[in-house]
């Protein structure tokens, strides 16, 4: 029989809370993943279009196809993450993306459909689940009271990924070719797989004898804390985890919050991939070199850091819906600025950076935080996955429209359309969405015990 001292040793708190490591690894994988498949892809795609005679509509179709496939598979992939765990899904996703990039760089079939197969069918499809969809699931387990802060902090990796990888890829292409850049992205994806399998946690902190937010364990409570909790009507010292409900899948679908996310995803969500895809090529059409265009594109990445830090500081104190809606509206304003920029009016290419970058920095930081705030943690990925099944057709045709407008008119018309849809999506999110009643009640009860939380 174990002695009291042995029991206390078994329950001894680790010197380093595992949740902090998950933030770090999630940030590193965001650096790799978003740097490879979203931000530097704009540089690679511009070079690919010109070297292999690929049209803008073909390139838009690759992105749209990836979003279509991602929307269809998001519900089952989200369910697998929610049930099997994010560690295995993230590892598998990075491996598939790495293979896809290697095959793309080999360019075995010199036709647009080879890009659709490798980039859309493998890279984009797998990146849909192996990045924030997986890492945010882990952070939702480990943090409740400061969830917005830690989710925002770990997205900083994506900002630095774009900041560094975009000009690096332009230099690689200038010194070699786009194929080498694709191989480099593939290699980095395999590094992401190694980080996920080695360091991601696949179970919540309770499975390891810990509590979310690094809260004190029962045996660590003082007599005064226990007596204070008893005075408030509790049989133990309450934590945020004691109040957080988990809506069922159908319960979530029936809410206005769910349909607000359908609106913003279908009407305005496609700019997040489409604008970076064509931004470098648009700037090249103004008369700049590939390296210069990549540097102008990279200007907005430092601004996203500011947006992420704003969310980190405020989204736990204020309604994250505010920041999410502003992300879409503000990004639309920034897109309009770069749409009407010219080489003679180069100041507009500098002005767009904060106008687009700060709101865009808020978007990924607060998106999953908002989902957790509205729907809880149990089906954190499955409910948004069901939403994707509904809004994906609109996203597909919206993305295709951008490429068609760019081919048949110009980027000014295409980007104007993109800006209007982004702003309409944000306004709809604000006016339609509201936090479900069970979540509001949970926050109210937690506040009675002095616990402030959004989720």
Secondary structure, 3 states (H helix, E strand, C coil): CCCHHHHHHHCCCCCCCHHHHHHHHHHHHHHHHHHHHHHCHHHHHHHHHHHHCCCHHHHHHHHHHHHHHHHHHHHHHHHHHHHHCHHHHHHHHHHHHHHHHHHHHHCCCCCHHHHHHHHHHHHHHHHHHHCHHHHHHHHHHHCCCCHHHHHHHHCHHHHHHHHHHHHHHHHHHHHCCHHHHHHHHHHHHHHHHHHHHHHCCCCCHHHHCCCHHHCCCHHHCCHHHHHHHHHCCCCCCCCHHHCCCCCCHHHHHCCHHHHHHHHHHHHHCCHHHHHHHHHHHHHHHCCCCHHHHHHHHHHHHHHHHHHHHHHHHHCCCCCHHHHHHHHHHHHHHHHHHHHCCCCCCCHHHHHHHHHHHHHHHHHHHHHHHHHHHHHCCCCCCHHHHHHHHHHHHHHHHHHHHHHHHHHHCCHHHHHHHHHHHHHHHHHHHHHHCCCCHHHHHHHHHHHHCCCCCCC
